[in-house]
Amino acid sequence: FVLAKQEPICDPLPAVPMIEIEVQDVKGKPLPGVKIQLSVVNGGSETFYTGLYPEINDGYANYAMTAGMEYALRVGEAGQLVSGLKIPSCGSTSEPGSIYLLFQQP
């Protein structure tokens, strides 16, 4: 899987800063059950899967971020590594936002 889109989410401001991930096949169809490996730069890692929020879509997953932490993640077994993920600042008040990542099969 490769990163097709990355953008901050500031409107509306999230209650909790999240990394929101969507995974799609070549035709843009959401893919459930795709493994996501997330690591915190200062140590620790977690594995979770798409498809746990079918009310949003079958290819969706999310992770709550902690202020001051930096994250890296990989979608699938041999997907592109995306690093340097941290809570974005939104607007002139620097309110914390979320990050949206879209991954697609090449």
C-alpha positions as CSV (number, residue, x, y, z in Angstrom):
1,F,0.0,0.0,0.0
2,V,1.2,3.5,-0.8
3,L,0.1,6.9,0.7
4,A,-2.2,8.6,-1.8
5,K,-3.3,11.5,0.4
6,Q,-2.3,13.1,3.7
7,E,-4.0,16.2,5.2
8,P,-4.8,17.8,8.5
9,I,-8.4,17.7,9.8
10,C,-9.3,21.0,11.5
11,D,-13.0,21.5,10.7
12,P,-14.6,20.5,12.9
13,L,-11.9,20.3,15.5
14,P,-11.8,16.8,16.9
15,A,-12.6,16.1,20.6
16,V,-9.5,13.9,20.6
17,P,-6.6,14.2,18.1
18,M,-6.6,11.1,15.9
19,I,-4.8,9.5,13.0
20,E,-7.6,8.6,10.7
21,I,-6.7,6.0,8.1
22,E,-8.6,4.8,5.0
23,V,-7.3,1.8,3.0
24,Q,-8.6,1.1,-0.5
25,D,-7.9,-1.3,-3.3
26,V,-6.8,-0.3,-6.8
27,K,-10.4,0.6,-7.8
28,G,-11.1,2.7,-4.7
29,K,-13.1,0.1,-2.8
30,P,-12.6,0.1,1.0
31,L,-10.6,-2.9,2.3
32,P,-11.5,-4.4,5.7
33,G,-9.1,-6.5,7.8
34,V,-5.9,-4.7,6.6
35,K,-3.1,-4.7,9.2
36,I,-1.7,-1.4,10.4
37,Q,1.5,-1.2,12.3
38,L,2.0,2.0,14.3
39,S,5.1,2.8,16.3
40,V,5.9,5.7,18.6
41,V,9.3,7.3,17.9
42,N,10.2,7.2,21.6
43,G,9.4,3.5,21.9
44,G,6.4,1.2,21.8
45,S,4.2,-0.1,19.0
46,E,0.7,-1.3,18.3
47,T,-1.1,-3.3,15.6
48,F,-4.7,-2.7,14.6
49,Y,-6.9,-3.4,11.6
50,T,-9.3,-1.6,9.3
51,G,-12.9,-2.5,9.3
52,L,-13.8,-2.0,12.9
53,Y,-15.9,1.0,12.1
54,P,-18.3,-0.2,9.4
55,E,-20.6,2.7,10.1
56,I,-17.8,5.0,8.7
57,N,-16.5,2.6,6.1
58,D,-15.0,-0.9,5.8
59,G,-11.5,0.4,5.1
60,Y,-11.4,2.8,8.0
61,A,-9.3,2.7,11.2
62,N,-8.1,5.3,13.7
63,Y,-5.7,5.9,16.5
64,A,-5.8,8.5,19.3
65,M,-2.6,10.6,19.4
66,T,-0.9,11.9,22.5
67,A,0.5,15.5,22.6
68,G,4.3,15.7,22.2
69,M,4.6,12.2,20.6
70,E,5.7,11.4,17.0
71,Y,4.4,8.4,15.2
72,A,5.3,6.2,12.2
73,L,3.0,3.7,10.5
74,R,2.9,1.1,7.8
75,V,-0.2,-0.3,6.2
76,G,0.0,-4.0,5.2
77,E,3.0,-6.2,5.4
78,A,5.2,-4.4,2.9
79,G,3.5,-1.0,2.6
80,Q,5.1,2.4,2.5
81,L,6.4,3.6,5.9
82,V,5.0,7.1,6.8
83,S,6.9,8.8,9.6
84,G,6.9,12.2,11.3
85,L,3.2,12.0,12.2
86,K,2.3,14.3,15.1
87,I,-0.7,16.4,16.1
88,P,-1.2,19.3,13.7
89,S,-2.0,22.8,14.8
90,C,-5.2,24.3,13.5
91,G,-5.8,28.0,12.9
92,S,-4.5,31.0,14.6
93,T,-5.4,29.6,18.1
94,S,-3.1,26.5,17.5
95,E,-5.9,24.1,18.5
96,P,-5.0,20.5,18.1
97,G,-6.3,18.7,15.0
98,S,-6.2,15.3,13.5
99,I,-4.5,13.7,10.5
100,Y,-6.2,11.9,7.6
101,L,-4.2,9.4,5.6
102,L,-5.5,7.6,2.5
103,F,-3.6,4.4,1.4
104,Q,-4.2,2.6,-1.9
105,Q,-3.0,-0.6,-3.5
106,P,-0.6,0.4,-6.3
